[in-house]
């Protein structure tokens, strides 16, 4: 089984523009500032709510656990 770090939000520092929207809206305070950009400073607080991913205007945040499977087709 993969460890918990593999499932935490990933913030692409090359894409992050430092707007701070994700930090402002994170309900648990898991995100914070690091070198003028958003970072997951308190991973133990993350509840995988996906607000940070949804609100990021430059799509710099990815939650790897939110992969949807295509439903099986009937008759198969």
Buried (B, 14 or more C-beta within 10 A) or exposed (E): EEEEEEBBBBBEBEEBEEBBBBBEBBEEEBBEEEEEBBBBEEEEEBEBBEBBBEBBEEEBBBBEEEEEEEEEEEEE
